[in-house]
Amino acid sequence: MADLPGYMVTCVQSGKLACLAILVSGGIVLQILACALYNNWWPMLSVIMYVLLPMPMMFFAGSDASSLFTESSDNSWLNATKFLTGASVVGSIAIPTILKHAGIIGWGALIMELSSFFVFILSIMCFIKMDDYDDYASL
């Protein structure tokens, strides 16, 4: 990508950011639709976990978020990040599942909740994949 002109690089980077924005807004729309279509706002409890999901990565992993995929036991903060992120992921799946098991929400709301969760996870993975932050200094 270094051989492309500057305006083309900026256009590609803007497209990546626009794609991430579309993914996140799609996840939010699915979350709201899961509640509004079935006239039951209990599935909004998952939003707490969605807010907590990126927090350990922001606070403990810092700019080295790609190191979450390696197996190094010498950094205890990174291990705490992996644990807290995993607990948040399990909570994001468990809350709608428990609500369905208790009979509070229906199958449609559960499916929309879980699809919203997977859209959010896809957007987080795409964000981690775009770890070339130095290119955004030109914007």
OpenMM code with the backbone's topology and positions (N, CA, C; nanometers):
from openmm import Vec3, app, unit

residues = "MET ALA ASP LEU PRO GLY TYR MET VAL THR CYS VAL GLN SER GLY LYS LEU ALA CYS LEU ALA ILE LEU VAL SER GLY GLY ILE VAL LEU GLN ILE LEU ALA CYS ALA LEU TYR ASN ASN TRP TRP PRO MET LEU SER VAL ILE MET TYR VAL LEU LEU PRO MET PRO MET MET PHE PHE ALA GLY SER ASP ALA SER SER LEU PHE THR GLU SER SER ASP ASN SER TRP LEU ASN ALA THR LYS PHE LEU THR GLY ALA SER VAL VAL GLY SER ILE ALA ILE PRO THR ILE LEU LYS HIS ALA GLY ILE ILE GLY TRP GLY ALA LEU ILE MET GLU LEU SER SER PHE PHE VAL PHE ILE LEU SER ILE MET CYS PHE ILE LYS MET ASP ASP TYR ASP ASP TYR ALA SER LEU".split()
positions = [
    Vec3(0.0819, -0.1178, 0.0000),
    Vec3(0.0000, 0.0000, 0.0000),
    Vec3(0.0863, 0.1243, 0.0000),
    Vec3(0.2159, 0.1069, 0.0170),
    Vec3(0.3059, 0.2213, 0.0194),
    Vec3(0.3243, 0.2824, -0.1194),
    Vec3(0.2974, 0.2061, -0.2258),
    Vec3(0.3171, 0.2583, -0.3598),
    Vec3(0.1948, 0.3330, -0.4124),
    Vec3(0.0849, 0.3386, -0.3358),
    Vec3(-0.0335, 0.4128, -0.3772),
    Vec3(-0.0165, 0.5609, -0.3473),
    Vec3(-0.0807, 0.6469, -0.4245),
    Vec3(-0.0770, 0.7902, -0.3929),
    Vec3(-0.1454, 0.8187, -0.2589),
    Vec3(-0.1127, 0.9314, -0.2003),
    Vec3(-0.1633, 0.9671, -0.0675),
    Vec3(-0.3136, 0.9766, -0.0605),
    Vec3(-0.3753, 1.0327, -0.1648),
    Vec3(-0.5209, 1.0462, -0.1624),
    Vec3(-0.5897, 0.9097, -0.1686),
    Vec3(-0.5260, 0.8143, -0.2363),
    Vec3(-0.5835, 0.6797, -0.2458),
    Vec3(-0.5717, 0.6066, -0.1116),
    Vec3(-0.4599, 0.6241, -0.0421),
    Vec3(-0.4414, 0.5626, 0.0897),
    Vec3(-0.5437, 0.6187, 0.1876),
    Vec3(-0.5642, 0.7498, 0.1827),
    Vec3(-0.6618, 0.8137, 0.2704),
    Vec3(-0.8020, 0.7631, 0.2406),
    Vec3(-0.8323, 0.7424, 0.1133),
    Vec3(-0.9637, 0.6913, 0.0746),
    Vec3(-0.9843, 0.5491, 0.1263),
    Vec3(-0.8832, 0.4651, 0.1165),
    Vec3(-0.8940, 0.3270, 0.1658),
    Vec3(-0.9113, 0.3259, 0.3175),
    Vec3(-0.8362, 0.4100, 0.3877),
    Vec3(-0.8475, 0.4157, 0.5330),
    Vec3(-0.9849, 0.4677, 0.5747),
    Vec3(-1.0366, 0.5651, 0.5031),
    Vec3(-1.1701, 0.6158, 0.5336),
    Vec3(-1.2752, 0.5087, 0.5082),
    Vec3(-1.2545, 0.4273, 0.4050),
    Vec3(-1.3463, 0.3167, 0.3778),
    Vec3(-1.3451, 0.2138, 0.4888),
    Vec3(-1.2260, 0.1865, 0.5436),
    Vec3(-1.2176, 0.0923, 0.6557),
    Vec3(-1.2923, 0.1457, 0.7769),
    Vec3(-1.2747, 0.2743, 0.8053),
    Vec3(-1.3448, 0.3335, 0.9192),
    Vec3(-1.4952, 0.3369, 0.8957),
    Vec3(-1.5362, 0.3632, 0.7725),
    Vec3(-1.6797, 0.3638, 0.7409),
    Vec3(-1.7382, 0.2239, 0.7564),
    Vec3(-1.6634, 0.1227, 0.7166),
    Vec3(-1.7097, -0.0156, 0.7321),
    Vec3(-1.7260, -0.0510, 0.8801),
    Vec3(-1.6313, -0.0087, 0.9626),
    Vec3(-1.6438, -0.0330, 1.1070),
    Vec3(-1.7649, 0.0396, 1.1643),
    Vec3(-1.7889, 0.1623, 1.1195),
    Vec3(-1.9042, 0.2381, 1.1674),
    Vec3(-2.0345, 0.1701, 1.1273),
    Vec3(-2.0393, 0.1159, 1.0064),
    Vec3(-2.1592, 0.0462, 0.9609),
    Vec3(-2.1807, -0.0817, 1.0425),
    Vec3(-2.0731, -0.1542, 1.0721),
    Vec3(-2.0861, -0.2755, 1.1532),
    Vec3(-2.1395, -0.2439, 1.2929),
    Vec3(-2.0823, -0.1434, 1.3568),
    Vec3(-2.1254, -0.1091, 1.4925),
    Vec3(-2.2694, -0.0586, 1.4925),
    Vec3(-2.3041, 0.0254, 1.3951),
    Vec3(-2.4424, 0.0745, 1.3908),
    Vec3(-2.5397, -0.0384, 1.3583),
    Vec3(-2.4972, -0.1359, 1.2778),
    Vec3(-2.5818, -0.2525, 1.2525),
    Vec3(-2.6046, -0.3336, 1.3783),
    Vec3(-2.5024, -0.3473, 1.4610),
    Vec3(-2.5180, -0.4172, 1.5885),
    Vec3(-2.6122, -0.3441, 1.6827),
    Vec3(-2.6038, -0.2117, 1.6829),
    Vec3(-2.6934, -0.1324, 1.7675),
    Vec3(-2.8373, -0.1453, 1.7189),
    Vec3(-2.8565, -0.1426, 1.5869),
    Vec3(-2.9914, -0.1566, 1.5316),
    Vec3(-3.0490, -0.2933, 1.5665),
    Vec3(-2.9688, -0.3993, 1.5546),
    Vec3(-3.0177, -0.5320, 1.5915),
    Vec3(-3.0544, -0.5395, 1.7391),
    Vec3(-2.9748, -0.4745, 1.8226),
    Vec3(-3.0021, -0.4732, 1.9663),
    Vec3(-3.1355, -0.4039, 1.9947),
    Vec3(-3.1564, -0.2903, 1.9335),
    Vec3(-3.2808, -0.2158, 1.9572),
    Vec3(-3.4002, -0.2897, 1.8971),
    Vec3(-3.3821, -0.3488, 1.7786),
    Vec3(-3.4918, -0.4233, 1.7177),
    Vec3(-3.5308, -0.5460, 1.7996),
    Vec3(-3.4330, -0.6096, 1.8623),
    Vec3(-3.4642, -0.7253, 1.9469),
    Vec3(-3.5563, -0.6854, 2.0610),
    Vec3(-3.5460, -0.5619, 2.1038),
    Vec3(-3.6331, -0.5149, 2.2118),
    Vec3(-3.7637, -0.4580, 2.1577),
    Vec3(-3.7554, -0.3766, 2.0542),
    Vec3(-3.8737, -0.3047, 2.0069),
    Vec3(-3.9733, -0.3948, 1.9345),
    Vec3(-3.9254, -0.4881, 1.8548),
    Vec3(-4.0174, -0.5735, 1.7787),
    Vec3(-4.1002, -0.6640, 1.8678),
    Vec3(-4.0443, -0.7038, 1.9783),
    Vec3(-4.1141, -0.7958, 2.0671),
    Vec3(-4.1705, -0.7260, 2.1905),
    Vec3(-4.1632, -0.5933, 2.1923),
    Vec3(-4.2204, -0.5098, 2.2987),
    Vec3(-4.1768, -0.5569, 2.4374),
    Vec3(-4.0468, -0.5837, 2.4490),
    Vec3(-3.9900, -0.6318, 2.5737),
    Vec3(-3.8487, -0.5746, 2.5828),
    Vec3(-3.8245, -0.4905, 2.6794),
    Vec3(-3.6956, -0.4202, 2.6860),
    Vec3(-3.5952, -0.4887, 2.7781),
    Vec3(-3.6246, -0.6068, 2.8266),
    Vec3(-3.5297, -0.6799, 2.9097),
    Vec3(-3.4002, -0.7148, 2.8377),
    Vec3(-3.4008, -0.7424, 2.7074),
    Vec3(-3.2734, -0.7747, 2.6423),
    Vec3(-3.1712, -0.6602, 2.6431),
    Vec3(-3.2125, -0.5410, 2.6792),
    Vec3(-3.1173, -0.4295, 2.6874),
    Vec3(-3.0169, -0.4476, 2.8005),
    Vec3(-3.0361, -0.5483, 2.8844),
    Vec3(-2.9365, -0.5784, 2.9878),
    Vec3(-2.8018, -0.6147, 2.9256),
    Vec3(-2.8041, -0.6659, 2.8030),
    Vec3(-2.6797, -0.7030, 2.7345),
    Vec3(-2.5930, -0.5824, 2.7044),
    Vec3(-2.6533, -0.4652, 2.6986),
    Vec3(-2.5772, -0.3444, 2.6684),
    Vec3(-2.4711, -0.3193, 2.7750),
    Vec3(-2.5001, -0.3583, 2.8969),
    Vec3(-2.4005, -0.3429, 3.0038),
    Vec3(-2.2733, -0.4194, 2.9681),
    Vec3(-2.2894, -0.5397, 2.9194),
    Vec3(-2.1727, -0.6197, 2.8810),
    Vec3(-2.1043, -0.5634, 2.7569),
    Vec3(-2.1828, -0.5073, 2.6640),
    Vec3(-2.1221, -0.4489, 2.5444),
    Vec3(-2.0364, -0.3284, 2.5804),
    Vec3(-2.0771, -0.2551, 2.6824),
    Vec3(-1.9978, -0.1405, 2.7279),
    Vec3(-1.8727, -0.1892, 2.8002),
    Vec3(-1.8862, -0.2960, 2.8770),
    Vec3(-1.7721, -0.3483, 2.9517),
    Vec3(-1.6736, -0.4269, 2.8653),
    Vec3(-1.7167, -0.4747, 2.7497),
    Vec3(-1.6327, -0.5602, 2.6662),
    Vec3(-1.5009, -0.4952, 2.6237),
    Vec3(-1.4992, -0.3735, 2.5729),
    Vec3(-1.3702, -0.3173, 2.5310),
    Vec3(-1.2880, -0.2553, 2.6440),
    Vec3(-1.3454, -0.2408, 2.7620),
    Vec3(-1.2750, -0.1725, 2.8709),
    Vec3(-1.1424, -0.2395, 2.9106),
    Vec3(-1.1375, -0.3708, 2.9320),
    Vec3(-1.0080, -0.4297, 2.9692),
    Vec3(-0.9014, -0.4102, 2.8619),
    Vec3(-0.9423, -0.4172, 2.7353),
    Vec3(-0.8441, -0.3974, 2.6280),
    Vec3(-0.7935, -0.2536, 2.6266),
    Vec3(-0.8826, -0.1581, 2.6535),
    Vec3(-0.8393, -0.0183, 2.6533),
    Vec3(-0.7491, 0.0125, 2.7720),
    Vec3(-0.7817, -0.0426, 2.8886),
    Vec3(-0.7076, -0.0073, 3.0087),
    Vec3(-0.5785, -0.0864, 3.0267),
    Vec3(-0.5807, -0.2145, 2.9934),
    Vec3(-0.4664, -0.2987, 3.0243),
    Vec3(-0.3806, -0.3341, 2.9044),
    Vec3(-0.4408, -0.3578, 2.7881),
    Vec3(-0.3621, -0.3985, 2.6720),
    Vec3(-0.2984, -0.2793, 2.6035),
    Vec3(-0.3615, -0.1631, 2.6111),
    Vec3(-0.3058, -0.0441, 2.5487),
    Vec3(-0.3001, -0.0562, 2.3984),
    Vec3(-0.1906, -0.0137, 2.3401),
    Vec3(-0.1774, -0.0173, 2.1949),
    Vec3(-0.1331, -0.1539, 2.1453),
    Vec3(-0.1061, -0.2446, 2.2369),
    Vec3(-0.0582, -0.3770, 2.1986),
    Vec3(-0.1728, -0.4776, 2.2040),
    Vec3(-0.2863, -0.4425, 2.1425),
    Vec3(-0.4043, -0.5285, 2.1473),
    Vec3(-0.3839, -0.6568, 2.0678),
    Vec3(-0.2942, -0.6565, 1.9708),
    Vec3(-0.2714, -0.7783, 1.8935),
    Vec3(-0.2024, -0.8855, 1.9766),
    Vec3(-0.1427, -0.8479, 2.0900),
    Vec3(-0.0776, -0.9464, 2.1752),
    Vec3(-0.1778, -1.0317, 2.2520),
    Vec3(-0.3070, -1.0006, 2.2408),
    Vec3(-0.4091, -1.0831, 2.3051),
    Vec3(-0.4157, -1.2215, 2.2433),
    Vec3(-0.3655, -1.2350, 2.1211),
    Vec3(-0.3736, -1.3621, 2.0507),
    Vec3(-0.2486, -1.4465, 2.0682),
    Vec3(-0.1523, -1.3993, 2.1456),
    Vec3(-0.0312, -1.4766, 2.1702),
    Vec3(-0.0402, -1.5435, 2.3064),
    Vec3(0.0458, -1.6395, 2.3291),
    Vec3(0.0476, -1.7090, 2.4574),
    Vec3(0.1752, -1.6753, 2.5322),
    Vec3(0.1733, -1.5616, 2.5991),
    Vec3(0.2876, -1.5237, 2.6805),
    Vec3(0.2416, -1.5164, 2.8252),
    Vec3(0.3177, -1.5782, 2.9132),
    Vec3(0.2780, -1.5810, 3.0541),
    Vec3(0.3581, -1.4825, 3.1383),
    Vec3(0.4341, -1.3947, 3.0759),
    Vec3(0.5180, -1.3034, 3.1519),
    Vec3(0.4501, -1.1697, 3.1802),
    Vec3(0.3347, -1.1437, 3.1244),
    Vec3(0.2665, -1.0170, 3.1467),
    Vec3(0.1344, -1.0436, 3.2188),
    Vec3(0.1296, -1.0104, 3.3469),
    Vec3(0.0100, -1.0389, 3.4255),
    Vec3(-0.1052, -0.9468, 3.3873),
    Vec3(-0.0762, -0.8229, 3.3431),
    Vec3(-0.1833, -0.7333, 3.3016),
    Vec3(-0.2514, -0.7849, 3.1759),
    Vec3(-0.1742, -0.8447, 3.0883),
    Vec3(-0.2316, -0.9017, 2.9675),
    Vec3(-0.3186, -1.0223, 3.0005),
    Vec3(-0.2762, -1.1006, 3.0981),
    Vec3(-0.3583, -1.2139, 3.1421),
    Vec3(-0.4878, -1.1662, 3.2077),
    Vec3(-0.4812, -1.0584, 3.2847),
    Vec3(-0.6026, -1.0011, 3.3437),
    Vec3(-0.6959, -0.9493, 3.2349),
    Vec3(-0.6391, -0.8927, 3.1295),
    Vec3(-0.7192, -0.8453, 3.0177),
    Vec3(-0.7911, -0.9602, 2.9499),
    Vec3(-0.7197, -1.0683, 2.9276),
    Vec3(-0.7823, -1.1850, 2.8644),
    Vec3(-0.8946, -1.2406, 2.9514),
    Vec3(-0.8734, -1.2463, 3.0818),
    Vec3(-0.9755, -1.2994, 3.1719),
    Vec3(-1.0993, -1.2102, 3.1742),
    Vec3(-1.0808, -1.0790, 3.1894),
    Vec3(-1.1950, -0.9881, 3.1970),
    Vec3(-1.2711, -0.9805, 3.0649),
    Vec3(-1.1990, -0.9870, 2.9545),
    Vec3(-1.2654, -0.9876, 2.8246),
    Vec3(-1.3449, -1.1161, 2.8066),
    Vec3(-1.2884, -1.2281, 2.8475),
    Vec3(-1.3605, -1.3549, 2.8393),
    Vec3(-1.4837, -1.3568, 2.9266),
    Vec3(-1.4736, -1.3008, 3.0460),
    Vec3(-1.5894, -1.2954, 3.1349),
    Vec3(-1.6993, -1.2077, 3.0758),
    Vec3(-1.6619, -1.0994, 3.0110),
    Vec3(-1.7597, -1.0115, 2.9478),
    Vec3(-1.8254, -1.0791, 2.8280),
    Vec3(-1.7477, -1.1551, 2.7536),
    Vec3(-1.8040, -1.2282, 2.6387),
    Vec3(-1.9039, -1.3331, 2.6863),
    Vec3(-1.8679, -1.4056, 2.7897),
    Vec3(-1.9594, -1.5068, 2.8437),
    Vec3(-2.0864, -1.4406, 2.8968),
    Vec3(-2.0725, -1.3261, 2.9616),
    Vec3(-2.1893, -1.2535, 3.0107),
    Vec3(-2.2778, -1.2028, 2.8978),
    Vec3(-2.2166, -1.1639, 2.7874),
    Vec3(-2.2940, -1.1150, 2.6731),
    Vec3(-2.3786, -1.2249, 2.6104),
    Vec3(-2.3312, -1.3464, 2.6169),
    Vec3(-2.4092, -1.4590, 2.5643),
    Vec3(-2.5044, -1.5118, 2.6714),
    Vec3(-2.4625, -1.5082, 2.7968),
    Vec3(-2.5413, -1.5681, 2.9047),
    Vec3(-2.6670, -1.4875, 2.9381),
    Vec3(-2.6591, -1.3548, 2.9327),
    Vec3(-2.7753, -1.2742, 2.9727),
    Vec3(-2.8976, -1.3042, 2.8859),
    Vec3(-2.8875, -1.2961, 2.7517),
    Vec3(-3.0077, -1.3292, 2.6742),
    Vec3(-3.0494, -1.4760, 2.6860),
    Vec3(-2.9532, -1.5647, 2.7033),
    Vec3(-2.9865, -1.7065, 2.7169),
    Vec3(-3.0624, -1.7322, 2.8472),
    Vec3(-3.0205, -1.6689, 2.9538),
    Vec3(-3.0908, -1.6841, 3.0817),
    Vec3(-3.2301, -1.6224, 3.0740),
    Vec3(-3.2403, -1.5074, 3.0054),
    Vec3(-3.3721, -1.4457, 2.9897),
    Vec3(-3.4659, -1.5354, 2.9096),
    Vec3(-3.4136, -1.6026, 2.8087),
    Vec3(-3.4964, -1.6951, 2.7303),
    Vec3(-3.5346, -1.8166, 2.8140),
    Vec3(-3.4407, -1.8671, 2.8905),
    Vec3(-3.4680, -1.9842, 2.9750),
    Vec3(-3.5739, -1.9525, 3.0808),
    Vec3(-3.5729, -1.8289, 3.1305),
    Vec3(-3.6703, -1.7886, 3.2316),
    Vec3(-3.8059, -1.7545, 3.1701),
    Vec3(-3.8133, -1.7520, 3.0379),
    Vec3(-3.9397, -1.7221, 2.9714),
    Vec3(-3.9703, -1.5741, 2.9607),
    Vec3(-3.8716, -1.4901, 2.9819),
    Vec3(-3.8935, -1.3459, 2.9758),
    Vec3(-3.8915, -1.2952, 2.8323),
    Vec3(-3.8058, -1.3524, 2.7480),
    Vec3(-3.7997, -1.3143, 2.6070),
    Vec3(-3.8292, -1.4365, 2.5213),
    Vec3(-3.8602, -1.4123, 2.3947),
    Vec3(-3.8910, -1.5214, 2.3028),
    Vec3(-3.7703, -1.5588, 2.2185),
    Vec3(-3.7934, -1.6575, 2.1292),
    Vec3(-3.6851, -1.7061, 2.0439),
    Vec3(-3.6367, -1.5985, 1.9473),
    Vec3(-3.7275, -1.5197, 1.8931),
    Vec3(-3.6876, -1.4150, 1.7988),
    Vec3(-3.5960, -1.3119, 1.8626),
    Vec3(-3.6306, -1.2695, 1.9830),
    Vec3(-3.5467, -1.1728, 2.0534),
    Vec3(-3.4107, -1.2327, 2.0873),
    Vec3(-3.4088, -1.3602, 2.1241),
    Vec3(-3.2822, -1.4264, 2.1544),
    Vec3(-3.1927, -1.4322, 2.0314),
    Vec3(-3.2496, -1.4689, 1.9186),
    Vec3(-3.1700, -1.4780, 1.7960),
    Vec3(-3.1174, -1.3410, 1.7546),
    Vec3(-3.2007, -1.2384, 1.7674),
    Vec3(-3.1545, -1.1032, 1.7319),
    Vec3(-3.0484, -1.0535, 1.8293),
    Vec3(-3.0637, -1.0869, 1.9556),
    Vec3(-2.9627, -1.0490, 2.0558),
    Vec3(-2.8287, -1.1137, 2.0251),
    Vec3(-2.8305, -1.2431, 1.9980),
    Vec3(-2.7058, -1.3137, 1.9705),
    Vec3(-2.6436, -1.2692, 1.8382),
    Vec3(-2.7262, -1.2381, 1.7387),
    Vec3(-2.6698, -1.1864, 1.6132),
    Vec3(-2.6109, -1.0478, 1.6344),
    Vec3(-2.6715, -0.9677, 1.7191),
    Vec3(-2.6139, -0.8375, 1.7529),
    Vec3(-2.4784, -0.8551, 1.8210),
    Vec3(-2.4694, -0.9526, 1.9096),
    Vec3(-2.3433, -0.9809, 1.9770),
    Vec3(-2.2354, -1.0202, 1.8771),
    Vec3(-2.2691, -1.1078, 1.7819),
    Vec3(-2.1688, -1.1512, 1.6850),
    Vec3(-2.1282, -1.0396, 1.5894),
    Vec3(-2.2191, -0.9474, 1.5599),
    Vec3(-2.1822, -0.8314, 1.4783),
    Vec3(-2.0845, -0.7425, 1.5557),
    Vec3(-2.1094, -0.7232, 1.6844),
    Vec3(-2.0163, -0.6445, 1.7664),
    Vec3(-1.8791, -0.7111, 1.7750),
    Vec3(-1.8768, -0.8426, 1.7928),
    Vec3(-1.7494, -0.9141, 1.7998),
    Vec3(-1.6757, -0.9039, 1.6669),
    Vec3(-1.7484, -0.9137, 1.5561),
    Vec3(-1.6870, -0.8992, 1.4240),
    Vec3(-1.6258, -0.7609, 1.4074),
    Vec3(-1.6945, -0.6589, 1.4554),
    Vec3(-1.6394, -0.5238, 1.4431),
    Vec3(-1.5165, -0.5052, 1.5326),
    Vec3(-1.5155, -0.5665, 1.6507),
    Vec3(-1.3975, -0.5570, 1.7370),
    Vec3(-1.2791, -0.6293, 1.6739),
    Vec3(-1.3045, -0.7464, 1.6152),
    Vec3(-1.1962, -0.8198, 1.5493),
    Vec3(-1.1425, -0.7426, 1.4285),
    Vec3(-1.2303, -0.6792, 1.3539),
    Vec3(-1.1853, -0.5971, 1.2402),
    Vec3(-1.1041, -0.4779, 1.2886),
    Vec3(-1.1441, -0.4197, 1.4013),
    Vec3(-1.0683, -0.3071, 1.4558),
    Vec3(-0.9292, -0.3511, 1.4993),
    Vec3(-0.9199, -0.4665, 1.5627),
    Vec3(-0.7890, -0.5166, 1.6046),
    Vec3(-0.7031, -0.5491, 1.4828),
    Vec3(-0.7664, -0.5997, 1.3776),
    Vec3(-0.6925, -0.6326, 1.2556),
    Vec3(-0.6355, -0.5073, 1.1889),
    Vec3(-0.7055, -0.3959, 1.2028),
    Vec3(-0.6567, -0.2699, 1.1454),
    Vec3(-0.5605, -0.2020, 1.2427),
    Vec3(-0.4558, -0.2672, 1.2806),
    Vec3(-0.3665, -0.2127, 1.3823),
    Vec3(-0.2583, -0.1229, 1.3249),
    Vec3(-0.2731, -0.0802, 1.2039),
    Vec3(-0.1745, 0.0078, 1.1420),
    Vec3(-0.2121, 0.1529, 1.1734),
    Vec3(-0.1887, 0.1939, 1.2968),
    Vec3(-0.2308, 0.3254, 1.3428),
    Vec3(-0.1468, 0.4383, 1.2860),
    Vec3(-0.0263, 0.4097, 1.2433),
    Vec3(0.0600, 0.5162, 1.1923),
    Vec3(0.0056, 0.5764, 1.0643),
    Vec3(-0.0686, 0.5005, 0.9865),
    Vec3(-0.1242, 0.5532, 0.8634),
    Vec3(-0.2329, 0.6571, 0.8908),
    Vec3(-0.2965, 0.6527, 1.0067),
    Vec3(-0.4026, 0.7473, 1.0369),
    Vec3(-0.3492, 0.8818, 1.0802),
    Vec3(-0.2178, 0.8951, 1.0973),
    Vec3(-0.1599, 1.0234, 1.1353),
    Vec3(-0.1733, 1.1252, 1.0223),
    Vec3(-0.1922, 1.0795, 0.8991),
    Vec3(-0.2023, 1.1715, 0.7857),
    Vec3(-0.3407, 1.2311, 0.7712),
    Vec3(-0.4397, 1.1804, 0.8466),
    Vec3(-0.5759, 1.2314, 0.8334),
    Vec3(-0.5921, 1.3647, 0.8992),
] * unit.nanometer
topology = app.Topology()
chain = topology.addChain("A")
for resn in residues:
    res = topology.addResidue(resn, chain)
    for name in ("N", "CA", "C"):
        topology.addAtom(name, app.Element.getBySymbol(name[0]), res)
